[in-house]
Amino acid sequence: VQLQASGGGLVQAGGSLRLSCAASGLTFSTVAMNWFRRAPGKEREFVATRSKGGTTYYAESVKGRFNISRDNAKNTVYLQMNNLKPEDTAVYYCAVEHYWGQGTQVTVSS
């Protein structure tokens, strides 16, 4: 299984970014896809998940600002991040089961 995350970058507070994660080596449509993040000096934390059936869950800190979606035809999961805050600065990882992508850096300036 390979997970390739992209879309990170530097953005001002209040801005938006969309992360993508392309998956291969698995039957994408049958698994839940997840996003996690690790901020500097902190433990990795859950951000969002989307089940194969479309059910979504979000961390309280991102609820109402982030949206997780998936395109099963493209084997890709997305994380639309709006109204970004400096505390959203982290390396963002996509994950499925016990597989992890390499992460993409998101930096939000104040």
N, C-alpha and C positions, 0 to 999 in steps of 0.2 A: 504494500500500500504506500502510495506517495501522495503528499499533500503540499501544494505549492501556493503559498499566500502571497498576495501582492496588494498594492494600492495605498500603502502607508505613505507618510510624508509629514511635512511641516505645515501647520495651519494656525491661523489666529483663533483665539477664543471666539466662540459663536459660529465658527465655520463648520464645514461639512467635509467628510471623506467617505468613500465607499471602498471597503476592502473586499477582495475576492479570494477564494480558495478553490483551486482546481484539484480534484481528486482523481486518482487512477488506481487500478488494482483491486477494486472492490465493486460490489453491486450497489452503486450509489443510492438508487431509489429505495433501498430496503433498510437504510440505516439513518439514525439521527445524526445530525451534524452540529458541531459545537464551536463556539468561540470562547477563548480564555485570554487573559492578559496578565502581564507581569510588569508592574511599575518599578522604578528604581528603588532598591532597598526593601522591596516588599515581596510577599509570597505571590505565586501565581493564583489568580482568582477567576472564577466563572463569570462570563459576560452574558452569553445567550445560547440557547439551543433551539433547534427546529427538528421535530420528529419527522419520520417518513410520511406521516399523515398530515403534517402541517401545524401541529400544535407547537406553540412557542412559549418559552419561559425566558425571563430576563432578570439580571441582577437589579436590585432596587436602585442602585446608583445610576443605571442607564435607562431605566424604564421610562418610556415616553420620548426618549431622544434617539435611541438606537432601534433599528429594525433588521431582523435576520430573515433572509429569504433564500430560496434555492431554485436552481434550474436543473432538473433531473436530466434533461436532454443534453446539457453541457457538463454534467457532473461537477457543478460548481455551486458553492454556497457563498452568499454575500452578507456583508454587514454594513448597512447604511448608518452612518453616524452623523447626527445633526446636533446643532447647538453644543459643539464640543467645548470642554472646559479644560483648564490646565491639569486638573487631576485625572483626566483621561489619558495623559501621557504614559505610554507603556509600549512594550512589545506585545503585539497581538498574535495569537496562535489559533489556528483552526485544529480541530481534533475530532477523531471518530474512533470509538471504542478505545483501544490503548495506543492508537497511532497519533502522532503529532507532526504538524508542519514545522517549518523552520522559523516562522515568525516574521512579522513585518513591523517596523518601527513607526509609531504615531507620536508626534510631538506637537503639543498645543501650547502656543505662546500666549501670554496674557497681555 
